[in-house]
């Protein structure tokens, strides 16, 4: 694995290089680094910067870090290789400006879209996919089932009804994504287990509908860490690349985003799996600075909607947690400015690790 089983996150932060700490502190004050140095080809998912956006809005309500061009510029200032950000239905002029900036600085762009919920929603979806094409987006990440399954649904029947609607949305979206030739990347979003998601992608059978491979989410549904990635890799057109902190609690285990190389997963193995299937695919960092999420897999409530795993799946998962545990820090206990600094450090540390240790 990447490191010893138990990690003191506060100690890890103290041990980060003075340069990284200085950059993080400077960007809190200015919002952008003055002399961008490309650390990695790894891109940044907009959710990585939720706290910075919140802090900037408190300073000036007119500022929106998630404006597409602003966010891509911010990603460049951090030394990232690209950005995954919601473009919406940008005008052609804005798309041209965004594409020009990305091309000039050798950055990739991916967008984030909602699938068309019904026929009346197709015009909105069409406009967003057109903007994606005009901006040069390499993929459009989407989610087709709401929420984390074990939190959102009270029964397996409720979940299956939502999954049926989600599958219908994919079929509705297919002619649009084929028209604009921007792949729709469906994330494994703690919703369907991998066998069911692979079955959907095989049934759709289009190069324009694939997977946004989240390298940590499926663990919450008791899928095998590496087997789930192997299952989705042939369909991958986007990656949410993450490490995870794992630790036990009374009702199951805690699952938290953590800087690359400080968590519980074998990242080199994950990169190799995806690179073998898709050698030229871009990776986007997802490290959301927040408290670890509870996965209450030892409660009756969890199993009301997550009925497919076997006892062997549960045993394998809990053994993995015990053998590869890594502790996360409590984020919400910190003042907002310290949360932003921690967010900056998490991103900077991950970009450095990706370039230095993973060749990303």
N, C-alpha and C positions, 0 to 999 in steps of 0.2 A: 504493500500500500504506500501512500504518499508520505506517511509520517507515523509517529507513535499513536496509539489508540486514543489517548486522552490529551486534549489540547486546552490549555488555559488561554482563552481568547484575549483577555486583557494583557497577558504576557506576550502573546503573538503580536498585538498592536504595538507594544512598547519596543519590540525587537525589529520592527520595520525600519528600513533605512531612513536616515535623516533627509535624504533627497526626496523620497516619497512623501514623508511627513510635511516637508516644506512646500512641495507642490500642492498637496491637499489644502494646507492652510492658506496658501496664496489664492487658490481658486475660490475658496469660500468668500474671500474679500472682493475679488474682482469678477467672479463668474466665469472667466476664461483665462487660460494660460497664455502668456504673451508670446512665447517661443515654442510652438508645438513641435514635439519630437515623436515621430511615429514609433510607438513601443511594440505594436503588434498588428497583424492583419485581422485580429479578432474585432468584430463590431460590438456595439452596445445596444441593448434593448432599452427602449424609452423608460420602462418601469424601473430600471436600475437607478434612475435619477429622480424618483418621486419626491424624495426629501429636499433635494436641491430646488426643484421646481416650487415646492411649497414655501421654502425659505425665500426664494427670489420674489414670489408673489406677495409675501408679507412686506418686503422692502418696497416693491412697486407693483401694484395690482395690474398695471397695463402690460407687464412682462410675462410672456408665456414661453418657458423653455421648450415646450413641446410643439411650438411652431416648427414645421418641418425643416426649413432652412436654418433657423436658429439652433435646432437640435443637432443637425448634421455638422454645423460649425463647432458646436460644443464638443461633439465626439472627436472631431479633428484636434481640437485644443487639448484633449486628454491623451492623444496619441493612439486613438483607435483606428481600425481599418475600415469602418463603415457604421451604419446605423439602421436599426429597425424601429420605425416610427410611423404612426398613423398619418397618412397624407390627406385623407378625406377626398373631397372633389376639388382639388386645386385647379386653378385656371391654367391654361396652356402656358401663359407667360411665367407663372410661378414654377410650373413644372420644368420649363426650359432653364430658368435660373438655378433651380435645384440640381438639375442634371449637369449643367455646366460646372457648378462648383464641385460636385462629386468627381466629375471627370478630371478636372484640373488638379485635384489633390489625391487622385487614385483611391477613391472611397467607393464602397458599394452601398446601395440603398435597398432595403426591403420595406414594404408597407405592412400595416395591420388593418384588417377589414373585418366587418361583421358580415356573415353570410345573409343572403336574401331570405327573410322570414316568410314571405308570401309573394304572389305575383305583383302586388302593388309596390313592393319594396325593390323590385328589379331595377327600376330606373336609378335609384340611389346607388345600388351595387354596381350598375353599369358605369355610372359616372366615376366612382372610386377606382374601378379597375382601369378605366381609360386614363385617369390621372397616374395610376401606377405605371402603365405602359409609357406614357409621355415623360415621366420622370426617370425612366430607365430602371425601375425596380426589378430586382432579380426574383422576387417571390412576394406573395401576399399571405402573411400568416393569419390564421383564423381559428376560432373555437366554435364548435357546433353544438355543444351541450353545456348548459349553464352550471356554474358552481363546482365545488368539490363534491363528488357524488355522495360521500358519506355524511356531509354536512347539509346538503341541499335537498335530498330526497328522503322521504319517510318509508319508502318501500321499493322493492325491486321492480314492481309493476310501474310505479311512477317514473322510475329511471328509464325503463324500456320505452315508455310512451315518449319521453323526451328524446331518447336516442332515435326513435323512428322519425320524429320531426327533424332532428338534426341531419339524418341521412337524406331526407327529402330536400332540405336546403342545399345540400351538396349537389344533388341532381339538378336542382333549379339553377344553381350557379354555373354548372358545367358549360353550357353554350357561351356564356359571357367570358369565362376565363379562356376558353378555346379561341374566342374571337380576338381577344387582346394578347394572347400568348404570354401571360404572366402566370406562372404556376400558383395554384391555391395550395398553401401549406397548412394542413390541419394539425393542430397541436394535440398531443396526448396530454390532456389538461386535467388529470385526476378524474377522468370521466369513464371512458371505456377501457377495459383491459386490452392488452396488446393483441390477442388472438382475434377479438371482435373488430378492432381497428384495422388490422391487416386484411380481414375478410371484406370490410367495406372498400378499402383501396383496390383490392383485387377485383371486386365486382364493378366498380366505376371504370377501372381499366383505361385510364387516360394519363398521358404524360403531363397533362396540365393540372392534375389533382394528385397531390402527394402528401408528405408528412413534414410538419415542423417537429423534429425530433427533440423533445425535451428530455435531457439526460437524467433527470431526477424524479419527475412526476409519477411515473408508473410504479415506483417503489411503494407509494402510499396505497396502492391497490393490491399489494402483495405479489406483484409481478417480479420476476428475477431481474436484478439490476442490469446485467449485461445481456441477458436473453431478450429483454424488451427492446434494447437498442439494436441488437442484431435483427430482430423482426421488422423494425421500421426502417432500418438503414437503406434497403434497396429502393424505398419510396421517398427518400429524403430529398427535399428541395430547400430546406432551411433547418437550422439547428439552434435551439436554446441550450447553450453549453453552460453547465453549472456543476459545482461541487456541492456536497450536502453535509451538514453536521447531523449526526444521529446520536440519540441518547434515549434511554428508557424513562418512562414515567408510569404511574400506577395503571393507567388505562391503555397503554400501548407504547408508542414511541414518539419522540419529537423529531421533526424534519425541518431543517433550516438552511437557507442559502448562506454560503460562507465563501470567502475568497478562494480562488482556485489553488489547490495544493494544500489547503489546511483542513480539508474535510475527510470524508470516509470512503470516497470512490477512487478507483484506479483510473485516473484521467488518461494516462497513456494508452491503456487498453481501450477506452472509449473512443479516443481519436483514431486508433488503428481500425476499429470496427467500422467507423463511418468513412474513413478515408479509403478503406478497401472497397467499399460499395460505391462511393462517390468521391473520387480523388480530388476534384476541383471545387467541392462545395464550400461555401463560406460559412463560418461559425459566428454566432452572436452570443456574447456574454450575457447571462442572466444571473445577476447577484442582487436580489432585492433586500435592502437593509431593513430588516424588521425582526420581531421576535419569531423564534422557531414555531412552526405550525404543529398542532396536535393531531396525531393520527390514532384515534381511539380504537384500535383493532382488537382490544380485549373487552369491548363492551357489546351488549346486545344491540344498541342503536346502530353501531357500525355495520353489523351483519344484516340489518333489515334491508339495506340497499345493495350491499356488496356481498352477493351470495355465491359467486362462482369459485373463489379460492378454496383450496382444500386445506386440511390440517397440516399437510406437508408444506404447503405454501407459507402458512403462518409460522411454522417452526423454522423454515429456512430464513424467513425475513427476520425473526427475532434473534436467531443465531448470528446473522450478519450484523445486526445492530450491536450486539454484545461484543463481537469480535473486532468491530471497526468503529467504535464510538468516537465522537469528536464533539466537544461542547461548543455551543453558540453563546454569544453575549446577549443580555437583555437590552434591547434597543429603546423601548418606550420609556424606560426609567431615566433616560438621558435628556437634558435640555435639547431643544431643536437644533441649535447651532452645533452641538456636539454630535447629534445624529447625522447632520450634514457632513461634518468632518469624517466621521466613521464611514459614511457612504462613499466619500471621495477616496478614502484609503482602501476600501474594499475593491473599488474599481481599478485604481492604480496598481494595487498589489496583484490583482488578477491579470491585468494586461502584461505586466512584467513577467509573471510566472508563465503565461501562455507563450510568450516569445522565447523565454530563456529555457524552459523545460519541455515544451511541447511542440516547438517549431511553428506556432500559429501566429 
